[in-house]
Amino acid sequence: MKDLKNTYTVSIYTENNIGLLNRISAIFLKRHINIESLTTSPSEIDNIFRFVIVVKSTEFSIKRIIKQIEKQIEVIASFYHTDDQTIFLETALYKVKSKSLFDEKHIQKIIKNSQANIVTVSPSYFVIEKTGWRDDTEKLYKELEPYGLLQFVRSGRISVSKEPMNISNLLGLNTDK
């Protein structure tokens, strides 16, 4: 039976060194796996950063990729999880013509019903922020498009695993605070 492609969230804990992102992305490139989303940020541990990478792959391939990533000297640990094993969200920003906000009362209802927030208003545009799942941000995009959508950007996935990854234990840190 052929191994099916699933969506995996790869979490990589690392030191923040120049060139590491290139080496990690090259590992995916060599295996012909497209990175759907990539987010980097400080982690829960001082001076340790976390990459969150979303890919569609087979479990066989993702296991091999994790082993290769962990061979990078700056990488402390890497993990992979299915969507069922994580809690994840994305944030999107929508820049819309201000005329729509004032002339089209329906747009205010769209914003309210989508549980989005207006983050700034100027004479020529306003910006809406929506945090949620990809389907939620795409739905709001489609609803706002007819009203003069000037710009759109969506973050990469941010996620936490449902089960502990115990990165502090790997580093020998005392977590009894």
N, C-alpha and C positions, 0 to 999 in steps of 0.2 A: 504494500500500500504506500502511495506517495505521501510524504510529509507535507501537510497543508501550511500555507502561509497565514500567519496570524499577526496581529499588531502587538508589538512588544515595547515596553518602556525600559530603556537601559539607563541605569544610574551608575555614574562613575565618580568615585571620591578620589580627589587628587590634590597635589600641590599645584599652585598656580604658576606654571612655567611657560615661557614663550615657546611656541612651536608645537605644543602638545595637541592642540585642536587639529592642526594639520595632520599629525601622525594618526590620530584617532579616526578622522574622516577618511584617511587613506586606507585604513583597515576595512571600512565599509565599502569603499570604492573597489578595492581588489576583489571583493566578493560580489560585486554588482548589486549591492543593496542600497537603495535610495534612502536618504535621511529625510523623513517626513517633517520632523520638528526637532529643534535643538535649543536648549536653554541652559545657560550657565549662571551660577550664583554662588555666593558664600554658603557653606553648609552650617549645620548646627554646631560645628567644631571650629574654634578659632584657627585661622590660616589654612583651612581645608575647604576646597571648592567642590561643587557638585555639578556635573554635566547631566542633563536629562535629555536623552535622545530617543525619539520615537521612530520605529522602523516596522516595515512589514517583512516578515521573514519566516523561515521554517525554524522549528525549535533546534534541529540539528545544527543549522547555520549559526543561530544566535549563540549557542553554547560554544562553538568554535571561536566566534568573534570575542566573546567575553574572555576566553583564555588568552587570546592574542592581545587584547587591551591590557590585561593584567600583567603582561610582560613588559609594558612600558614602565620605565624606572620611576616616574613620578606618580604612577597610579597606585593608590593604597588598596582599593577594592572596587570591583564592579559587580553589578547584579542585573538580572533581567526579570521582568514581571509582565504578566498578561494584564489586560484591562480589569479583569475581575479581582486581581490581587492589589490594585492601587486605587487611590482616591486622586482624581486629577481634574484640572480645570485649565481654561485658557482665558485670556483677556483680549478684548478687541476695542479699538477706537474707530469711530466713524465721524468724519468731518462733513457737515451738511450745510448747504446754503441757509443763511439766517432767514431769508424770505420765507422759506418753508415753515419755520417754527412759528412765525407770526401770521402767515396767510393761510396755512393749512392746519386747522385745529386737530385734524385727525392724527397728525404726526405726534402730538403730545400724548394721545391715547396709545399709540404704538409704543412709545418710550415707556410709559407707565406699565402697560401690559407685559412688556418684556423684562421688567425689573431692571432696566438700564438707568444710568444716571447722566445728566447733563453736567459736564465738568467745566465748560467755559462757553461764554456767549460773547460774540463781537458783532459789530454792524454787518459784516459780510458772511460770517459762518458761526456755527456752534459745533461743539464736540461732545459726542456721546460715548460713554464707557459702558461696556457690558462684560461681565465675568460669567462664565458658564462653560458648558460643554460645546464642542465644535458645532453640533447641530443647532444650538441656541444662537451662537454668534452668526452662523450662516443664515438662519431664519430672519434675524434682525437685518442683516445685510440686504436680503431680498425685499424686505418690507420698506427699507429706507431708500433703496435705489431709485424709485420713481420721483423722489423729492429732491433730487440734486445732490447726490453723493459725490463729494469732491475728493475725498481720500478715505482709505480704509487700511488698517493694519491689524494683524492678530499676533499675539505672542505665541511662543512655543508652549508646549505643555509644561505645566508645573505639576508635580505629583509627590505624594508620599505613599509608601507601601503600607498595606494593612498590617503586615507582620513586621516585627522589628528587624532591622538590618544589622544591628549591633556593631556599627562602625567604631563607636567609642571603645568597645571591648577589644577590637582588632588593634587599636592604637595603644591599648593598655591604660586608658584614661579612667579616672574615678568618676563615675556618673552619679554618685550618692550626694546630691546637692540639696 
